[in-house]
Amino acid sequence: MTEKTSKITFEEAMVQLEEIVEKLEQGDVPLEESIDLYQQGMKLSKLCHTKLQNVEKKMDTILHEDGKEEPFAIQEEDH
């Protein structure tokens, strides 16, 4: 992954990935360009996956007022 790619936001990466998929689905892209687009798409896909994993890790832990970290758990209401 290039430094430029690693600094983009999740949303920017998704837009770029959607554009790549659209170009590849049209089918009128030369083979060499298709391969380059595919490789770029895979890098963007991996970047999005990594960013989502990082968000999940952050959501798994809630920081309490005393600074103690505890696993995130949703308490269900009693019916």
Summary of the structure (lengths in Angstrom):
residues: 79
radius of gyration: 19.0
end to end distance: 49.9
largest distance: 60.7
contacts: 156
relative contact order: 0.12
helix: 63%
strand: 8%
